[in-house]
């Protein structure tokens, strides 16, 4: 699955938690969940759980701690999909 396909699947997962709509509208792989989208850390856990469900993967705690921006999240999703 390529980067664009993953971003398209990520958008509906992330959208309910976004506090900065302008940053969400201009989402790139450099977008940071906390700094740019103003998503709190508790909601990041919800996002990770939804990512696991949508992509049918398991994300360990070490990977979860790295999922602070879109780029890292895409890398982790791609890695976990290859491991399946």
C-alpha positions in Angstrom: 0.0 0.0 0.0 1.5 3.3 -1.0 1.7 6.6 1.0 -1.3 8.2 -0.7 -3.5 5.2 -0.1 -2.5 5.1 3.6 -3.2 8.9 4.0 -6.6 8.5 2.4 -7.4 5.8 5.0 -5.9 7.8 7.8 -8.0 11.0 7.2 -11.4 9.6 8.4 -9.7 8.0 11.4 -8.0 11.3 12.5 -10.7 13.8 11.5 -13.0 13.3 14.6 -10.1 14.3 16.9 -8.7 17.3 15.0 -8.9 20.7 16.6 -7.1 22.6 13.8 -9.2 22.2 10.6 -6.9 24.3 8.5 -3.9 22.1 9.3 -6.0 19.0 8.5 -7.1 20.5 5.2 -3.4 20.9 4.3 -2.3 17.5 5.7 1.1 16.3 4.5 3.5 13.6 5.7 5.2 16.2 7.9 2.0 17.0 9.8 2.4 16.4 13.5 -0.7 15.1 15.4 -0.1 17.1 18.6 1.6 20.3 17.4 -0.2 20.8 14.0 -3.6 19.1 14.5 -3.9 19.9 18.2 -4.9 16.3 19.0 -4.3 15.4 22.7 -2.3 12.4 23.7 -5.3 10.4 25.0 -7.0 10.7 21.6 -3.8 9.5 19.9 -4.4 6.1 21.7 -7.9 6.1 20.1 -6.4 6.8 16.7 -3.9 4.0 17.1 -6.7 1.6 18.0 -8.7 2.7 15.0 -5.6 2.3 12.7 -5.2 -1.3 14.0 -8.8 -2.1 13.1 -8.8 -0.4 9.7 -5.5 -1.8 8.5 -5.9 -5.1 10.4 -2.5 -4.8 12.1 -1.1 -4.8 15.6 0.9 -1.9 16.8 3.2 -2.5 19.8 3.9 0.2 22.4 7.3 1.0 21.0 5.8 1.7 17.6 2.9 3.6 19.1 5.3 6.0 20.9 6.8 6.9 17.5 3.5 7.7 15.8 3.6 11.4 16.4 3.4 12.5 12.8 1.9 11.3 9.6 5.3 10.3 8.1 6.2 8.0 11.1 2.6 6.6 11.1 2.8 5.7 7.4 6.2 4.0 7.9 4.9 2.0 10.8 1.7 1.0 9.0 3.7 -0.1 5.9 6.1 -2.1 8.1 3.3 -3.9 10.0 1.5 -4.7 6.7 4.7 -6.3 5.3 5.0 -8.4 8.5 1.5 -9.9 8.0 
